[in-house]
């Protein structure tokens, strides 16, 4: 009687006046056959005389049928057995019809007046009263209040943007908290992903905490959150552009002066998106006052240097770490290396990352990086460690090939590497241009292959036509055949040089 009383007098009167519905409910409490308590414990479900299943759970000595506790068992009768429960259980089909929808719950709760107003303003009430199922991460009124009255008013006056924000709080399907914690992300109805993490036992949706999970509705599940979450596209659009973001940061004064002098301010305030590796004022100071003054007086060179710090597109830190190189707006690549201490871009350390702007992202670096100004041959000549290699390239008639457009990758033996061959061998090779050319081309691979990509390969086909083998030992040293790479990623205008400690010979 207490179980029925919990339904309320009106509900009982309504059921007594509706024999068909009442019959369905009562038959949902009946299972054909004699099922004793000892048998119930071995079951997970049972099909009722109404046709739908009841769920049976056992927790120690406690048995539950759907959400009702079995409080007395095994009352035997001539034609069966009775188990007493403390609640009236409803068939799923009937309970779903009777249960409130997501919108009904939000309206009745009283803590979601702003959310409900937003749903009404965007015409999404009918959607979230639909069949679903949906999972809604529902911000409280306090969460909306944190946006400020002006922002809320502006959003209510902009249904398109508001709709995008609201749909970013909705995931298709009914996802319980137990399922949520096993996910890293989820795609919302708006189309963009939310990130999911667990921090000290609390579930985080982006930067919002789930403060009350698993409110079940007829058409889904509500998880209450303490912050309004914004789709990345909308969040970025509300931010200042790269130039203004740099100005607000306060540590890029020289960079901004340089951008102005080079005529690049309008470019960096443009639509983008851009990824900017931004040297700090300290990074520029390391160049010296004279160098900075000379650059500011040479807009063309300065623009080329600054554009070497810009990569078209939005490359976030998580993406940067996966790259071996990136093509810059200057037309030359930068080398990207992930180390135990962080990420390096050429010779600069990334000291802060993912500073978002409306038209891209800024990664802060601790040095000014300079684009290449010489090709492979001139770089080798200027270096001073490759006099024999340069002489060999000239003798073999390969200077023009290695000064061409490229890009090419050269595994360059040092003078010490050639010296190991002996003077007689070197001289005989210099006197045999055809054999010498074959050996030199065995050191050249088509395309710019930076160290981060080299280590992913097992072999590469050279311009000689034969393959070189590539291996990495347990200490991380890279070998090309039997030659060790001792310096990697010397960037040139037409490719990249990796210095090796031995001359490698093509197969006979």
Steps between C-alpha positions, in 0.01 A plus 500: 500500500784739583645439153171594335458796733830638371334543160257752646121497519454660157720243326320213672160643408616545142617140476181361654308690234720354223468119519716440191801694629452361850491147361832558319661626819374211712604238244846660503522381862429136401750246366365167369623201701605457861822701556629468856743742666783252453427503127467880475864547606620313193303719257580834340154547353166329456221539245171600657143404410469852356770413245783731605799404712577596857863552603619303803807607697654335804726691738600273786177407677311776323288423191350770279244469222542803276530769768288324764644317800379146574416524871333161559553185295349157437141544620368180349147448369323209331558651159835674538720716721494865614799729554414831669655818353505859627410683177263468208705422189397629160562336162777683306258594222259649749759664725658669198163639399436622851851626574583867442715601205832680527323834458233408756767423758689822427181706534390328821841511668524878533880511461492520121289810426770648275545171316125470445481862381784431258326188368184701443690783328661256257196282435674193642232412755320272258829332405585413860146383563538262208558127508879518533671361686726794581770566756490861618777670697278759667654822637332637811375857535821577690700372203313736268533786750879468476474611137360835609166662424624675185628176349178317583292779346719503188465124460122508545494759221712276274309171463744350248803533727299404807369191323856393417601542864200304632545215252865483612358385836310210339631157400286254307411188700460438871850507650514429872776625728643147508537518122620861496807427714621247243505762223765755406261701287152499352358657187213733575187563297657836410775308319808583708648280770500549875800370691433272796734446791492390863670732750520379861190291450301780335386471140604800290334594169751741349554728802154438653453266796213253514342583836198268472503204260239260365168681531286266293229631271258329266715600204850493641731600781599831656840566656506833684815710441631815668617689190360589160732338245570667166574328169864564402388683186286744697748533786774594252278748317443691822875541558726782378711431190865392507637855498272622779560182701876557475456862603295401805764246606760773553807292411502547123575873463792447262307246295214745455738784407661265247163396356412869458834578333464201266145592402356176637251631756205485262602148395509377859167666572349325198261208487763228535518267670871534576736329740762744629817396678548828685845597635490692825668836554787313670537283189538809280735662754736205457556612139653826621395860446700543178344196335149606602560853368633362170197274459255779576671700224464212251126423472542231234747289700304563817174387338667180380625427852164572661310290244739216586329504841152458345342172390175519301216323681436435867754259648439433870764369740361146478550515123840670513648214702401254227668693217856475372476828313256766389499719191504868592357805328858589401507195274752304706432231760576511868619186675290386795638266764328359807755441777478389861515867596232620259469604138762679291449696178839510328726620784223664706316350794122530518452653845121554485247353263142522377436869562179520302399795283203561274711431192740235622730397780826626651782283634764697691866423419822610669706579189460671164523237226663595171401368158766342279676728252727256316448181299651159576830565321558849638403383849759220478765743374430750778505232769867412453470131593414379149793610279552149361127453440482833316805408290338166420171665399691732265705213354185293441319787330221503759519862614207614289290201613561580866439870447170431323149560626477173692407432766768241567632322807877457514681270742827691498828329601749727674862545396591255777264244346672532160842485667420149626487386135864602458659758272558255214135389495372857513733607218401204283132583551559864410656374177196279421198735472253223410575280802526806722159627385346161577642506853397861564145446372479206743515768770202693358127431545230685310287728719570667833508223761553641847630301796154447646400324179834323443464301822162369385657340191681171455640591160495770233570499129785730398556690176754228419203262471612274785355497849668605821403328825399707800507382860484650847697335779389463861664832589307686230795536263404496133703302246493520121644164401804497734540877521372685806309825468699736720316824417144509367275751331725767351233684303588650163300686238464184294495220755665367811842365593565225755868466589638143513832363623576261213480483123235245401553290190224374273462124458723355231 
